[in-house]
Amino acid sequence: MLGLHHQRTLRPRPSFLDVFQTNRPKLDRNDSLRPRAASSSAVGTSSRPLSWSLDGSDGEELDEGYSVRAALPEWPRSPPPPYSEEKDEVYTPTEEAKHIPVVPPTNTANMSIPADQEETQSGTIFSVSGPVIIAENMIGCAMYELCKVGHDNLVGEVIRIDADKATIQVYEETAGVTVGDPVVRTGKPLSVELGPGLMETIYDGIQRPLKGISDESGSIYIPRGIDVPSLDRKRKWDFTPSDKFKVGDHITGGDSFGSVWENSLVNNHLILLPPRARGTITKMPEKGSYTVDTPILELEFEGEKKEYSMMHQWPVRVPRPSTDKLSSQDPFIVGQRVLDALFPSVMGGTVCIPGAFGCGKTVISQSVSKFSNSDIIVYVGCGERGNEMAEVLMDFPELTIDIDGRKEPIMKRTCLIANTSNMPVAAREASIYTGITVAEYFRDQGKAVAMMADSTSRWAEALREISGRLGEMPADQGFPAYLGAKLASFYERAGKVIAQGSPERQGSISIVGAVSPPGGDFSDPVTSSTLGIVQVFWGLDKKLAQRKHFPSINTAMSYTKYNTALDKWYAKDYPEFPRLRDRIKELLSTSEDLDQVVQLVGKSALGDGDKITLDVATLLKEDFLQQNGYSDYDQFCPLWKTSWMMKCMMAFHDESQKAIAQGQNWAKVREATSEIQQRLRSMKFELPGDGEEVVVGRYEELMQSLNEKFASVIDE
């Protein structure tokens, strides 16, 4: 045996390919490389192993005992059905089949979780991919639950759950986080603190106060994992209880049980019961000074007592409930003539400002936040330059607003949320939700809130990055397929509502979202999705911006869907306003067509009527639509001034057309009325601060001079 074995091992063993090439059989039509059974008897009765053959023989010897057979294990066969197809006889399993182990069906959901494992409050990091990490052993965690990641306690949020693994987006820099680091669940969603102290404060994207972080860390940078309360726990507020509630009364979510004097602009900050709370009052607070976390109200509901303070928390992704939504008929005045006159919005409206780099989106956003007729401003700097937020911080305390004859800094009614381009990308998504939740809190107090988001494109890019790291199917230009739904869920939180609780209050949120399409391409997915949602479109034109025409609003492209809703409001104080607005739009549109004709045949080929249209359109573009945002006379234009400028300029157009109709030459009329034209151009230099009566008196005198001048020209 040893010699035979030795002799067998001396010969080199041929490879399967060599054997196949030298002894390749010719297959008949019915032959195939398939397993064959030893006999064609009843299925399941043979115990002979399967063999693979290359020709008609059953495992033919090719060379000295070598046969081509697959080295397959002998798998137990599945028993056939109880009744054979060939014979109506009951199947009796063989001895071999009796020993096949019965495998119970497996539940894939429990494959990676032992049956005795219970819900835990912590897990470990399984993988790290930029701001997205996967943690294992996270049984029982919920979607959008807040987690503390790693040894530095970085803030993260669960965005996907798969068995015991949770995908978490981290709102801070993840450098240094490694596999095996702990992940601790907090058991609550990403929430914001709502109460006195929100005004005059600047937060980051997840509502951490930047000044508080600076005071605690002593650094100009934000340390990782730092945890500073959003509302100052040491500052005391003067609380005045409501006289409508006493011990024994029933109280429900949204009811105001007191108020706080926050500052001279927000002098009636209502303290609201959280929307989901209710019960019978067992302890009513007294007038005095309290911190925001001091329990001052005690309620009893179903035998359980619970205490409430002046602040409460609310998850940012859940819209705050309201009693009813209303249609708004009050204008949202921003102080820019072209916007207030031609493309107005309403209180509770949605506005989109798309424009390329350098078109003036941020200046318009800041102008809206400085001069709009809102009670509260929430300004979210989402992914834009940090210098712009620094500019806001420097400008707002110096800018004042007249309240009952006294000047107050605009910063007192403003809450800033800064998540600039040099801050973590993932927190951009949270910053938009943080801002809208703070706005909803003040809306529930019966205030008109304006929220600026600059810019939603950077927010969408953050969504795209997170979506890409999650391996989701990309849609147009790599953005996730649910981009439109995300944008809609944000813009739909705007509107005018009747707030929950008593006393009855009406509040509104107006959203102004800047969009930065790459290269000014308005077919960008973010822009096109936004335009399908919002009701007002203020389109910025790169060519106008290059000509230093600011605000660079393209009047041919922009639109508003609120004109009919506002006509009733205009009818009370400005009955001529809608007609003047429509005529100016028509005049500007006609002048655009005439400009193309002039480029072909020259201005001299036009008739006098068309020349008047072009000259008045130039007057409107240069001295009505243009506005200097850095001057005291023109940075804010009240509606009465806008209305009088429209009235005087269109009166000049009408009188000119009348003069031409009576046979006058436009060149002579224009020369004769040059002084009137100069006074029309100077209308914008009138200071609104001089008072409405004084300025309107000057405009009435101008209108009278205009009529007299044209009367004398026609009589000549």
URKAMO-V38460 format. One record per backbone hydrogen bond with DSSP energy under -0.5 kcal/mol. NH is the residue of the N-H (numbers start at 1). CO is the residue of the C=O. Records with the same first field share a line. If there is no record, write none. Layout:
NH = CO + CO
This chain:
5 = 1
6 = 2
7 = 3
8 = 4
9 = 5
10 = 6
11 = 7
19 = 15
20 = 16
21 = 17
22 = 18
23 = 19
24 = 21
27 = 25
34 = 32
36 = 51
45 = 42
51 = 36
59 = 57
62 = 66
63 = 66
66 = 63
67 = 65
68 = 60
69 = 67
72 = 70
75 = 73
84 = 82 + 89
89 = 87
91 = 82
93 = 91
98 = 94
99 = 95 + 96
100 = 97
103 = 101
104 = 102
108 = 106
110 = 107
111 = 108
113 = 110
114 = 112
117 = 114
120 = 139
123 = 183
124 = 136
125 = 181
126 = 134
127 = 134
129 = 132
132 = 129
133 = 131 + 168
134 = 127
135 = 166
136 = 124
138 = 164
141 = 138
144 = 158
145 = 142
146 = 188
147 = 156
148 = 184
149 = 147 + 154
150 = 182
153 = 150
154 = 149
156 = 147
157 = 169
158 = 145
159 = 167
160 = 167
162 = 165
165 = 162
166 = 135
167 = 160
168 = 133 + 166
169 = 157
170 = 131 + 168
171 = 155
177 = 174
180 = 125
181 = 178
183 = 123
184 = 148
185 = 121
186 = 146
190 = 144
192 = 314
194 = 312
198 = 195
200 = 411 + 414
201 = 198
203 = 416
204 = 208
207 = 204
209 = 207
210 = 202
211 = 202
213 = 209
214 = 210
215 = 211
216 = 212
217 = 213
218 = 214
223 = 221
226 = 223
228 = 226
237 = 290
239 = 237 + 288
240 = 259
241 = 239
242 = 257
245 = 242
248 = 281
249 = 246
251 = 279
253 = 277
254 = 273
255 = 252
256 = 502
257 = 255 + 271
258 = 271
259 = 240
260 = 269
261 = 238
262 = 260 + 266
263 = 266
267 = 265
269 = 260
270 = 268
271 = 258
272 = 270
273 = 255
277 = 274
279 = 251
280 = 300
281 = 249
282 = 298
283 = 298
288 = 239
290 = 237
292 = 232
294 = 291
296 = 308
297 = 308
298 = 283
299 = 306
300 = 280
301 = 304
304 = 301
306 = 299
308 = 297
309 = 311
310 = 292
311 = 292
312 = 194
314 = 192
316 = 190
318 = 315
319 = 317
323 = 498
324 = 498
326 = 496
328 = 326
332 = 345
333 = 331
337 = 335
339 = 336
340 = 336
341 = 337
342 = 338
343 = 338 + 339
345 = 332
347 = 330
348 = 346
349 = 346
351 = 511
352 = 536
353 = 513
355 = 515
359 = 356
364 = 360
365 = 361
366 = 362
367 = 363
368 = 364
369 = 365
370 = 366
371 = 367
372 = 368
373 = 333
374 = 372
375 = 448
376 = 448
377 = 413
378 = 450
379 = 377 + 415
380 = 378 + 452
381 = 379 + 417
382 = 380 + 454
383 = 381 + 419
384 = 454
388 = 385
389 = 385
390 = 386
391 = 387
392 = 388
393 = 389
394 = 390
395 = 391
396 = 392
397 = 393
398 = 395
399 = 395
401 = 408
403 = 401 + 406
406 = 403
408 = 401
410 = 396 + 399
411 = 396
412 = 409
413 = 410
414 = 411
415 = 377
416 = 201
417 = 379
418 = 203 + 416
419 = 381 + 417
421 = 384
423 = 420
428 = 425
429 = 425 + 426
430 = 426
431 = 427
432 = 428
433 = 429
434 = 430
435 = 431
436 = 432
437 = 433
438 = 434
439 = 435
440 = 436
441 = 437
442 = 438
443 = 439
444 = 440
445 = 442
446 = 443
447 = 442
449 = 447 + 508
450 = 376
451 = 510
452 = 378
453 = 512
454 = 380 + 452
455 = 514
456 = 453 + 514
457 = 514
458 = 455
459 = 455
460 = 456
461 = 457
462 = 458
463 = 459
464 = 460
465 = 461
466 = 462
467 = 463
468 = 464
469 = 465
470 = 466
471 = 467 + 468
472 = 467
475 = 479
478 = 475
479 = 476
481 = 473
483 = 480
486 = 482
487 = 483
488 = 484
489 = 485
490 = 486
491 = 487
492 = 488
493 = 490
494 = 491
495 = 509
496 = 326
497 = 507
498 = 324
499 = 497 + 505
507 = 497
508 = 447
509 = 495
510 = 449
511 = 349 + 509
512 = 451 + 510
513 = 351 + 511
514 = 453 + 512
515 = 353
517 = 515
520 = 517
521 = 518
522 = 520
524 = 521
528 = 524
529 = 525
530 = 526
531 = 527
532 = 528
533 = 530
534 = 530
535 = 350
536 = 350
537 = 559
538 = 352 + 536
539 = 537
540 = 354
541 = 552
545 = 541
546 = 542
547 = 543
548 = 545
549 = 544
550 = 548
552 = 359
553 = 551
554 = 539
555 = 553
557 = 554
558 = 554
559 = 537
561 = 535
566 = 562
567 = 563
568 = 564
570 = 566
571 = 567
572 = 568 + 569
573 = 569
574 = 570
577 = 574
580 = 576
581 = 577
582 = 578
583 = 579
584 = 580
585 = 581
586 = 582
587 = 583
588 = 584
589 = 585
590 = 586
591 = 587
592 = 588
593 = 589
594 = 590
595 = 591
596 = 592
597 = 593
598 = 594
599 = 595
600 = 596 + 597
601 = 597
602 = 597 + 598
605 = 602
606 = 603
611 = 607
612 = 608
613 = 609
614 = 610
615 = 611
616 = 612
617 = 613
618 = 614
619 = 615
620 = 616
621 = 617
622 = 618
623 = 619
624 = 620
625 = 620
626 = 621
627 = 550
629 = 627
631 = 628
635 = 631
637 = 335
638 = 636
642 = 638
643 = 639
644 = 640
645 = 641
646 = 642
647 = 643
648 = 644
649 = 645
650 = 646
651 = 647
652 = 648
653 = 649
654 = 650
655 = 651
656 = 652
657 = 653
658 = 654
659 = 655
660 = 656
661 = 657
662 = 658
663 = 660
664 = 659
669 = 665
670 = 666
671 = 667
672 = 668
673 = 669
674 = 671
677 = 673
678 = 674
679 = 675
680 = 676
681 = 677
682 = 678
683 = 680
685 = 682
686 = 683
690 = 687
691 = 688
695 = 691
696 = 692
697 = 693
698 = 694
699 = 695
700 = 696
701 = 697
702 = 698
703 = 699
704 = 700
705 = 701
706 = 702
707 = 703
708 = 704
709 = 705
710 = 706
711 = 707
712 = 708
713 = 709
714 = 710
715 = 711
716 = 712
